Amino acid sequence: MKSSESFGWCLVGPGRIAHRFAEAVHGLPGTHLAVVHGRDPARAEAFAQHWTRDGVVPVAATDRLDEALARPDVHGVYVATPHSFHGPAVRAALMAGKAVLCEKPMVASAAEAQPLIELARQRRVFLMEAVWTRFLPLYRTVGGWLRDGAIGPLRGMQSSFCFRTEYEPHSRMYDPALAGGALLDIGIYNLTMTRWALQQSLGTCPEPQAMQVTGRLAPTGVDQRVWAMLDFGDGLVSQFTCGFDGPADNGLRIAGERGHIVVPRTFWEATEAELHVGGEAPVVVRAPLAINGFEGEIDEVVLRVRAGEIESPVMPLDETLATLGWMDRLRAELGVRYPFE
């Protein structure tokens, strides 16, 4: 694409989370929403009209993905369908030579992700899982604390991501055909930030020597709540819980030999963190979101694609594969299996 050309997006799956993406795209310079693809033409058209602004080329809508991907003004594709539909959309976009930002989890298992990653690398087309938390301004500061050894050698982590939602067997949260379950939907945040913290502190993320997991399954057989502990040896552990059946403090705590870091609430979209060292007064940092938090991952895609790169160093494809591998192990222990596997 020309350096002066606005980066055009095709949005696949005009659901609730897609509105947040569209808001961030419209708030960023040099990028725009070009077309919306949805299986329901009326819903796609309503979404497109909602995000068409005066003085801007109207956002198009279609129920044909091939038609959307053939547009020359589409440079990137954002996939926001339910998890079980991610794979076909990602593959179609890669085959069309369009950069892809796919909502987390990219797919439901490592086995499903591997051929998509190989395809992206073979065709040299950009692909990234939309783990927007890693691009938040706050975590640049927290990452600096960990890399500088502000709390000393790492000793452990704790995190929670829980809320209460009504049980609806055909919703994307509870339907096994849609790859429902708390682990894939929200537990991925606990796991990806566990991996991130280990990488910032140790320079790499070791494989757990052991995993202990228990949970509560919904009547549909997917995980409604998960409690897990990952043991990395030498006393270094990460504990987390995620669930749809009740609230939690939803914070992240990282403990070291000389102090600890607290992200006190909604760690996946956090704007505040505390550094506690010894008996000193805590250092509190605040880093507000520029728009709604999705802007960081969108900027990353545009930056890398314009530079001719096919992966993000912040959220590389090997990270997606490794996190899915951990979730595969945890789901196997819980006895959760999807009908399409």
KARA-V358641 format. One record per run of one state. SS is the DSSP state (alpha for helix, beta for strand, coil for the rest). FROM is the first residue (numbers start at 1). TO is the last residue. If there is no record, write none. Layout:
SS:FROM:TO / SS:FROM:TO
This chain:
coil:1:6 / beta:7:12 / coil:13:15 / alpha:16:27 / coil:28:30 / beta:31:37 / coil:38:40 / alpha:41:50 / coil:51:59 / beta:60:62 / coil:63:64 / alpha:65:69 / coil:70:75 / beta:76:79 / coil:80:82 / alpha:83:95 / coil:96:98 / beta:99:103 / coil:104:109 / alpha:110:123 / coil:124:126 / beta:127:130 / coil:131:131 / alpha:132:135 / coil:136:136 / alpha:137:147 / coil:148:153 / beta:154:162 / coil:163:163 / beta:164:164 / coil:165:175 / alpha:176:178 / coil:179:181 / alpha:182:202 / coil:203:209 / beta:210:217 / coil:218:222 / beta:223:231 / coil:232:236 / beta:237:243 / coil:244:244 / beta:245:245 / coil:246:251 / beta:252:256 / coil:257:258 / beta:259:263 / coil:264:266 / alpha:267:269 / coil:270:271 / beta:272:277 / coil:278:282 / beta:283:286 / coil:287:294 / alpha:295:306 / coil:307:316 / alpha:317:334 / coil:335:341
